[in-house]
Amino acid sequence: MAKVLNDEVNKCYLLWKVENISHCWLKMGEHIVSPAFTVDEQEGIKWLMCVYPMGKTDENNVAFYLQRAENCSEPTDMRVSFELSLLDKDGKLLSDVSIGCESFSKNNWILIKSETREKVFISQRETFLPEDTLTVHCAIRYIDEMHVLLKHVSARTVFKVIRRTFTWKFEEFSNVKPGVRNKFKDELIDFEIVLNKGLDFEKKLVLDGILFDDSIKYFSFKTAIVDNEGKNEDLGTHEFFAADLKKGIKSTLLFTKMLIENNSRYLPNNNLSLNFEYVFSTGTVSYQFCSCGMVSPKEAKVPVEERKEYCIEKPTSQLTPMLANDLKSMYNEKICSDTELRILTQTFHAHKNILSARSPVFRRMFSLDMSEEKSAVIDITDLDEDTVHRMLLYMYSDSLEDLEFENACKLLEAAYKYEISSLKSKCSYFLKHNMCSKNVCDIILLAHRHEDEGLKIAAQDFILKLDKEVYGSEEWKKFMETNPKLAGEVMYRKVFLG
């Protein structure tokens, strides 16, 4: 079933990944469009791919189209041959290659492949959508043009998914009275978990009082209980879609009868510990990214990367996908862990060799005769649970998930503290490309505190470029009052350095 497309000098290979595709929430006739692919630098011709997850006119088929961009250069019409297929997680072709030859005019969409929706999203979902990612591979060749160099172009479209985790611990659980509540508030969501008593006088844990922003299309809530060995036991996931959210939600997460019947396992020392994870999505695109590498005909076997980045993206991972997944599993499943990172609300299991390889600070901790080395426990008091989890996930898998301004700043603090240079580079890159008048002062403070001149200068340049917008903001006024020296540095650059 797996095939390999033949390399040809005048053929271009386009690779497009659509991540979190199940969270796009599109109707029939609605599509996802890739970033523009620049195939030929000499002519400036750009191409777009698009996919209709619910079909364009038939909801039973996922449809794939290729378009020549409207604003690209001459010629008016051009003949192109194409080969398109979907790839699995290992980069192998999943189905027969769709082959065709068409004449493309500007802004002309042409259907080049369709695949059964039931197969892609249901019966063979794990094969077609590993980690909820659709990978489209398309090779195109200009029929009448011979000057095109071989190029490998890749792009990513990522739908925004917000994921949060937290822990709730009950001491002396048998003595806890019904009515105990734990309230949570996020940027678009507000809910609480309540310990109630049912009609049969049995205690139960209920998800209640949920208030959603109208933009939320999906919400899920997962509950896990920590047993007497410290392992998570999944108690199930509750999923809710836009129609459910409008009606309101009230779901039972846990009945305590199960706990009492297995108290030695679930209530060690009469204590109950629960881990929760909730996920929500607005169906919006978080970011898109495109990069390309060009190979001359004489060196077709040795690609020379010419990276071009658009919008918001991080430097690419240096780990192969399979290795990253294996290391990520080691972390998530606590396989042969030999050290712990402990904060006030959570203990993270890790491996000394991984931490030492990724961080000089951890390497020194485990190499020297320090208290952490003796106890195999490292206490962290200045980082929160989410930041430590994201830092460890990056150290194991070289990946950053759902990066936003706030957690990027916290991760950068962790990268400074533990001297994780690649993480520092990626967080700094993210902040440089996500500056606005409301947060640029915070970025200057962060960079100044850690003597990061590159980030500091980038923030100063941003202010000088959008000076009226920044100088008129409340954030800048407060910044001048509390940090006059740093504000003065910016003004000095404006007046004396241009």
C-alpha positions as CSV (number, residue, x, y, z in Angstrom):
1,M,0.0,0.0,0.0
2,A,2.8,2.4,0.8
3,K,4.5,4.0,-2.2
4,V,7.3,6.5,-2.7
5,L,7.0,9.2,-5.3
6,N,9.8,9.3,-7.8
7,D,12.1,12.3,-7.5
8,E,12.3,14.6,-10.6
9,V,14.3,17.7,-11.0
10,N,11.3,20.0,-12.0
11,K,8.9,18.6,-9.4
12,C,7.9,20.3,-6.2
13,Y,6.7,18.4,-3.1
14,L,4.2,20.2,-0.8
15,L,3.6,18.8,2.7
16,W,0.7,20.3,4.7
17,K,-0.2,19.4,8.3
18,V,-3.5,20.4,9.8
19,E,-3.3,19.9,13.6
20,N,-6.2,19.5,16.0
21,I,-8.4,19.0,12.9
22,S,-11.3,17.5,14.9
23,H,-11.6,21.0,16.6
24,C,-12.2,23.0,13.4
25,W,-16.1,22.5,13.6
26,L,-16.8,23.3,10.0
27,K,-20.1,22.6,8.2
28,M,-20.5,21.1,4.7
29,G,-19.2,23.6,2.2
30,E,-16.8,25.2,4.6
31,H,-13.0,24.7,4.1
32,I,-9.6,25.0,5.6
33,V,-7.0,26.8,3.5
34,S,-3.3,26.3,3.7
35,P,-0.7,29.1,3.8
36,A,0.5,30.1,0.4
37,F,3.2,27.9,-1.1
38,T,5.8,29.8,-3.1
39,V,6.9,27.1,-5.6
40,D,9.0,29.1,-8.0
41,E,11.1,32.0,-6.7
42,Q,11.9,33.1,-10.2
43,E,8.3,33.5,-11.3
44,G,6.8,34.1,-7.8
45,I,3.9,31.7,-8.5
46,K,2.0,30.8,-5.3
47,W,-0.3,27.8,-4.7
48,L,-2.8,27.0,-2.0
49,M,-4.3,23.7,-0.9
50,C,-7.6,23.4,0.8
51,V,-9.7,20.7,2.5
52,Y,-13.4,20.4,3.1
53,P,-13.6,18.2,6.2
54,M,-17.4,17.8,5.8
55,G,-17.3,17.8,2.0
56,K,-18.0,20.6,-0.4
57,T,-21.3,19.3,-1.8
58,D,-21.3,15.8,-0.4
59,E,-20.9,15.4,3.4
60,N,-19.8,11.8,3.0
61,N,-16.5,12.7,1.3
62,V,-13.5,14.8,2.5
63,A,-12.6,16.9,-0.6
64,F,-9.1,18.3,-1.4
65,Y,-8.5,21.2,-3.8
66,L,-5.5,22.9,-5.4
67,Q,-5.5,26.6,-6.3
68,R,-3.2,28.9,-8.1
69,A,-3.2,32.2,-6.0
70,E,-5.0,35.1,-7.6
71,N,-2.3,37.7,-6.8
72,C,0.6,35.7,-8.3
73,S,2.6,36.7,-11.3
74,E,2.3,35.7,-15.0
75,P,1.6,33.6,-17.0
76,T,-2.2,33.8,-17.1
77,D,-2.6,30.1,-17.6
78,M,-0.3,27.2,-17.0
79,R,-0.5,23.4,-17.3
80,V,0.4,21.5,-14.2
81,S,0.5,17.8,-13.3
82,F,-0.1,16.8,-9.7
83,E,0.0,13.8,-7.4
84,L,-1.7,13.9,-4.1
85,S,-2.1,11.5,-1.2
86,L,-2.5,11.4,2.6
87,L,0.3,10.3,4.8
88,D,0.4,8.4,8.1
89,K,2.5,9.3,11.1
90,D,5.6,7.7,9.6
91,G,5.3,9.5,6.3
92,K,4.0,6.6,4.3
93,L,1.3,7.1,1.7
94,L,-2.1,5.8,3.0
95,S,-4.0,5.5,-0.3
96,D,-3.6,5.4,-4.0
97,V,-2.0,8.6,-5.3
98,S,-4.5,10.8,-7.1
99,I,-2.8,11.8,-10.4
100,G,-4.0,14.4,-12.8
101,C,-3.1,17.2,-15.2
102,E,-4.9,20.5,-15.4
103,S,-4.6,24.0,-16.8
104,F,-4.6,26.4,-13.9
105,S,-5.7,30.0,-14.3
106,K,-5.4,32.5,-11.4
107,N,-7.7,31.9,-8.5
108,N,-9.0,28.7,-10.0
109,W,-9.8,25.9,-7.5
110,I,-9.6,22.3,-8.9
111,L,-10.7,19.2,-7.1
112,I,-7.7,16.8,-7.0
113,K,-8.8,14.1,-4.5
114,S,-11.6,13.0,-2.3
115,E,-11.6,10.4,0.5
116,T,-14.5,8.8,2.4
117,R,-15.2,10.8,5.5
118,E,-16.2,7.7,7.5
119,K,-12.8,6.2,6.8
120,V,-10.8,9.3,7.7
121,F,-12.6,10.4,10.8
122,I,-14.1,7.2,12.2
123,S,-13.1,3.7,11.2
124,Q,-9.5,4.4,10.4
125,R,-9.1,7.6,12.4
126,E,-5.9,6.5,14.2
127,T,-4.2,5.8,10.8
128,F,-5.4,8.9,8.9
129,L,-5.4,11.4,11.9
130,P,-2.5,10.4,14.3
131,E,-2.5,12.8,17.2
132,D,-5.5,14.5,15.5
133,T,-3.3,15.7,12.6
134,L,-4.1,15.4,8.9
135,T,-1.0,15.3,6.7
136,V,-1.5,16.0,3.0
137,H,1.3,15.4,0.5
138,C,1.1,16.9,-3.0
139,A,3.7,16.8,-5.8
140,I,3.3,19.3,-8.7
141,R,5.2,19.7,-11.9
142,Y,5.0,22.5,-14.5
143,I,4.4,20.8,-17.9
144,D,5.9,23.6,-20.1
145,E,8.5,25.0,-17.7
146,M,11.9,23.5,-17.3
147,H,13.7,26.1,-15.1
148,V,12.0,25.1,-11.8
149,L,14.3,23.8,-9.2
150,L,13.2,20.9,-6.9
151,K,11.7,22.2,-3.7
152,H,10.4,20.6,-0.6
153,V,7.8,23.0,0.9
154,S,6.0,22.3,4.2
155,A,3.2,24.1,6.1
156,R,1.2,23.8,9.3
157,T,-2.2,25.0,10.2
158,V,-3.0,24.6,13.9
159,F,-6.4,25.0,15.4
160,K,-6.4,26.4,18.9
161,V,-7.1,24.0,21.7
162,I,-6.9,25.1,25.3
163,R,-5.9,22.4,27.8
164,R,-5.8,22.8,31.5
165,T,-5.0,20.3,34.4
166,F,-5.4,20.6,38.1
167,T,-5.5,18.4,41.2
168,W,-8.0,18.4,44.1
169,K,-7.1,16.6,47.3
170,F,-9.4,15.7,50.2
171,E,-7.8,14.9,53.6
172,E,-9.9,12.8,56.0
173,F,-12.4,12.2,53.1
174,S,-14.9,10.2,55.2
175,N,-15.4,13.3,57.4
176,V,-15.9,15.7,54.5
177,K,-19.4,17.0,54.5
178,P,-21.5,17.5,51.3
179,G,-21.5,21.0,49.9
180,V,-17.8,21.5,49.4
181,R,-17.1,23.4,46.3
182,N,-14.1,24.2,44.1
183,K,-14.5,27.0,41.7
184,F,-12.5,27.5,38.5
185,K,-12.3,30.4,36.1
186,D,-10.5,30.6,32.8
187,E,-10.4,33.2,30.0
188,L,-13.6,31.9,28.3
189,I,-15.1,29.5,30.9
190,D,-16.3,29.5,34.5
191,F,-17.3,26.4,36.4
192,E,-17.3,24.6,39.7
193,I,-17.0,21.1,41.1
194,V,-19.3,20.2,44.0
195,L,-19.4,17.3,46.4
196,N,-23.2,16.6,46.7
197,K,-25.3,14.0,48.4
198,G,-27.8,12.1,46.2
199,L,-31.3,10.8,47.0
200,D,-29.8,7.6,48.4
201,F,-27.5,9.8,50.7
202,E,-24.5,8.7,48.7
203,K,-21.9,11.4,48.1
204,K,-21.1,12.2,44.5
205,L,-18.8,14.7,42.7
206,V,-20.7,16.9,40.2
207,L,-19.5,19.2,37.5
208,D,-21.9,22.2,37.7
209,G,-22.6,25.9,37.1
210,I,-20.7,26.1,33.9
211,L,-20.7,29.4,32.1
212,F,-19.2,29.5,28.6
213,D,-18.3,32.2,26.2
214,D,-20.4,32.0,23.0
215,S,-17.3,31.3,20.9
216,I,-16.6,27.9,22.5
217,K,-17.6,25.0,20.2
218,Y,-16.3,22.1,22.3
219,F,-15.7,21.3,26.0
220,S,-14.4,18.0,27.6
221,F,-13.7,17.2,31.2
222,K,-11.6,14.2,32.2
223,T,-11.4,12.8,35.7
224,A,-8.7,10.4,37.1
225,I,-8.2,9.1,40.7
226,V,-4.8,8.6,42.1
227,D,-4.5,5.1,43.7
228,N,-2.3,4.0,46.7
229,E,0.6,3.4,44.3
230,G,0.5,7.0,43.0
231,K,-0.9,5.9,39.6
232,N,-3.7,7.6,37.7
233,E,-6.9,5.5,37.1
234,D,-9.1,7.0,34.4
235,L,-12.7,7.6,35.5
236,G,-13.9,8.7,32.1
237,T,-14.2,11.8,29.9
238,H,-17.4,13.9,29.4
239,E,-17.6,15.6,26.1
240,F,-20.0,18.5,25.2
241,F,-20.5,20.3,21.9
242,A,-21.9,23.7,21.0
243,A,-25.6,22.5,21.1
244,D,-25.0,20.9,24.6
245,L,-23.3,24.0,25.9
246,K,-26.3,26.2,25.1
247,K,-28.6,23.9,27.1
248,G,-26.3,24.0,30.1
249,I,-24.3,21.2,31.7
250,K,-24.5,19.2,34.9
251,S,-22.6,15.9,35.0
252,T,-21.7,13.4,37.7
253,L,-17.9,12.8,37.7
254,L,-17.7,10.3,40.6
255,F,-19.8,8.2,43.0
256,T,-18.2,7.6,46.3
257,K,-19.6,4.1,46.7
258,M,-16.7,2.8,44.5
259,L,-14.2,4.6,46.8
260,I,-15.6,3.1,50.0
261,E,-15.7,-0.4,48.6
262,N,-12.1,-0.1,47.6
263,N,-10.9,2.2,50.3
264,S,-7.5,0.7,50.7
265,R,-6.8,1.4,47.1
266,Y,-8.4,4.7,46.5
267,L,-8.4,6.2,50.0
268,P,-5.0,5.5,51.5
269,N,-4.9,7.0,55.0
270,N,-8.5,8.2,54.3
271,N,-7.2,10.7,51.8
272,L,-8.6,11.2,48.3
273,S,-6.6,12.7,45.4
274,L,-8.2,13.5,42.0
275,N,-6.6,14.8,38.8
276,F,-8.7,16.7,36.3
277,E,-8.1,17.8,32.8
278,Y,-10.5,20.0,30.8
279,V,-10.2,21.0,27.1
280,F,-12.1,23.6,25.1
281,S,-11.9,25.0,21.6
282,T,-13.3,27.9,19.7
283,G,-12.6,26.3,16.3
284,T,-10.2,29.1,15.4
285,V,-6.8,28.8,13.8
286,S,-4.0,29.5,16.4
287,Y,-1.3,30.0,13.8
288,Q,-0.1,29.0,10.4
289,F,3.5,28.5,9.3
290,C,5.2,27.8,6.0
291,S,8.9,26.8,5.3
292,C,10.7,25.7,2.2
293,G,14.0,24.2,1.2
294,M,15.4,24.3,-2.3
295,V,17.6,21.8,-4.0
296,S,19.5,22.4,-7.2
297,P,19.3,19.6,-9.9
298,K,22.9,18.6,-9.4
299,E,22.4,18.2,-5.6
300,A,19.0,16.6,-5.6
301,K,19.9,14.1,-2.9
302,V,21.2,16.7,-0.5
303,P,18.6,19.3,0.4
304,V,19.8,22.7,1.3
305,E,17.3,24.4,3.6
306,E,16.3,28.0,3.0
307,R,13.8,28.5,5.8
308,K,11.0,31.1,5.4
309,E,8.7,31.6,8.3
310,Y,5.3,33.3,8.3
311,C,3.1,34.3,11.3
312,I,3.9,32.6,14.6
313,E,6.0,29.5,14.8
314,K,8.9,28.1,16.7
315,P,12.1,26.7,15.4
316,T,11.6,23.1,14.3
317,S,12.2,20.2,16.6
318,Q,15.6,18.4,16.4
319,L,14.0,15.1,17.5
320,T,12.5,12.7,15.0
321,P,8.7,12.2,15.6
322,M,9.1,8.6,16.7
323,L,11.8,9.3,19.2
324,A,9.9,12.3,20.5
325,N,6.8,10.2,21.0
326,D,8.8,7.5,22.8
327,L,10.4,9.9,25.2
328,K,7.1,11.6,25.8
329,S,5.6,8.3,26.7
330,M,8.5,7.7,29.2
331,Y,7.5,11.0,30.9
332,N,3.7,10.6,30.8
333,E,3.8,6.9,31.9
334,K,6.6,7.4,34.5
335,I,8.6,4.6,33.0
336,C,11.7,3.7,35.1
337,S,11.7,7.3,36.6
338,D,14.4,7.9,39.2
339,T,13.8,11.4,40.4
340,E,10.9,13.7,41.3
341,L,10.3,17.4,40.8
342,R,8.0,18.5,43.6
343,I,5.9,21.7,43.8
344,L,3.2,22.6,46.3
345,T,0.3,21.0,44.3
346,Q,2.0,18.3,42.3
347,T,4.9,15.9,42.1
348,F,6.4,15.2,38.6
349,H,8.3,11.9,38.0
350,A,11.3,12.3,35.7
351,H,14.7,10.8,34.7
352,K,18.0,12.1,35.8
353,N,19.7,11.3,32.5
354,I,17.1,13.2,30.4
355,L,17.2,16.3,32.7
356,S,21.0,16.3,32.8
357,A,21.2,16.0,29.0
358,R,18.8,19.0,28.5
359,S,19.9,21.3,31.3
360,P,23.3,22.1,32.7
361,V,21.7,23.1,36.0
362,F,20.1,19.7,36.5
363,R,23.4,18.1,35.4
364,R,25.2,19.9,38.2
365,M,22.6,19.0,40.7
366,F,22.9,15.3,40.0
367,S,26.7,15.4,39.6
368,L,27.6,17.2,42.8
369,D,27.0,16.1,46.4
370,M,23.7,18.0,46.8
371,S,20.7,17.3,48.9
372,E,18.6,16.8,45.8
373,E,20.9,14.1,44.6
374,K,20.7,12.2,47.9
375,S,16.9,12.3,48.2
376,A,16.1,12.1,44.5
377,V,13.6,14.9,45.0
378,I,13.9,18.4,43.7
379,D,11.7,21.0,45.4
380,I,10.6,23.9,43.1
381,T,9.0,26.8,44.8
382,D,9.1,29.5,42.2
383,L,7.3,27.8,39.2
384,D,3.7,26.8,39.0
385,E,2.3,23.3,38.0
386,D,1.5,24.2,34.4
387,T,5.0,25.7,33.8
388,V,6.8,22.7,35.2
389,H,4.7,20.3,33.2
390,R,5.3,22.3,30.0
391,M,9.1,22.5,30.7
392,L,9.3,18.7,31.2
393,L,7.2,18.0,28.2
394,Y,9.6,20.1,26.1
395,M,12.7,18.5,27.7
396,Y,11.4,15.0,26.7
397,S,9.7,15.7,23.4
398,D,11.2,19.0,22.1
399,S,7.6,20.2,21.6
400,L,5.6,23.2,22.9
401,E,1.8,22.8,23.0
402,D,-0.8,25.6,22.9
403,L,1.8,28.3,23.5
404,E,0.3,31.6,24.6
405,F,1.8,34.9,25.9
406,E,1.4,34.2,29.6
407,N,2.7,30.6,29.6
408,A,5.5,31.6,27.1
409,C,6.7,34.2,29.7
410,K,6.6,31.7,32.5
411,L,8.4,29.1,30.4
412,L,11.1,31.6,29.5
413,E,11.6,32.2,33.2
414,A,12.1,28.4,33.6
415,A,14.4,28.3,30.6
416,Y,16.6,31.0,32.2
417,K,16.6,29.3,35.6
418,Y,17.6,25.9,34.3
419,E,19.7,27.2,31.3
420,I,17.7,25.3,28.7
421,S,19.0,27.3,25.7
422,S,16.8,25.8,23.0
423,L,13.7,26.4,25.1
424,K,14.8,30.0,25.8
425,S,15.3,30.5,22.0
426,K,11.8,29.2,21.2
427,C,10.0,31.2,23.9
428,S,11.9,34.3,23.0
429,Y,11.1,33.8,19.3
430,F,7.4,33.5,20.2
431,L,7.4,36.6,22.3
432,K,9.2,38.6,19.6
433,H,6.4,37.7,17.1
434,N,3.5,38.3,19.6
435,M,4.3,41.7,20.9
436,C,1.6,44.3,21.1
437,S,1.1,47.6,22.9
438,K,-0.4,45.9,25.9
439,N,2.4,43.4,26.6
440,V,5.6,44.9,25.2
441,C,6.4,46.6,28.6
442,D,6.2,43.2,30.3
443,I,8.6,41.8,27.8
444,I,11.1,44.5,28.4
445,L,11.0,43.9,32.1
446,L,11.4,40.1,31.6
447,A,14.4,40.6,29.3
448,H,16.0,43.2,31.5
449,R,15.6,41.0,34.6
450,H,17.5,38.2,32.9
451,E,19.9,40.4,30.9
452,D,18.5,39.1,27.6
453,E,19.7,41.9,25.3
454,G,18.3,40.3,22.1
455,L,14.8,40.2,23.4
456,K,15.1,43.6,25.1
457,I,16.2,45.3,21.9
458,A,13.4,43.6,19.9
459,A,10.9,45.0,22.4
460,Q,12.5,48.5,22.2
461,D,12.4,48.3,18.4
462,F,8.7,47.4,18.5
463,I,8.0,50.4,20.7
464,L,9.9,52.8,18.4
465,K,8.1,51.4,15.4
466,L,4.6,51.8,16.9
467,D,5.5,54.7,19.2
468,K,2.1,56.6,19.1
469,E,0.1,53.4,19.9
470,V,2.5,52.4,22.7
471,Y,3.0,55.8,24.2
472,G,-0.7,56.4,24.4
473,S,-1.4,53.1,26.2
474,E,-2.1,52.8,30.0
475,E,0.5,50.1,30.1
476,W,3.2,52.5,29.0
477,K,2.1,55.2,31.4
478,K,2.4,52.8,34.3
479,F,5.7,51.5,33.0
480,M,7.2,55.0,33.0
481,E,6.1,55.5,36.6
482,T,7.4,52.2,37.9
483,N,10.5,51.8,35.6
484,P,11.7,55.3,34.6
485,K,15.2,54.1,33.8
486,L,14.0,51.5,31.3
487,A,11.6,53.9,29.8
488,G,14.4,56.4,29.5
489,E,16.5,53.9,27.6
490,V,13.7,53.6,25.0
491,M,13.4,57.4,24.7
492,Y,17.2,57.8,24.4
493,R,17.2,55.4,21.4
494,K,14.4,57.4,19.8
495,V,16.0,60.8,20.2
496,F,19.7,60.0,19.8
497,L,19.9,56.7,17.8
498,G,16.9,57.3,15.5
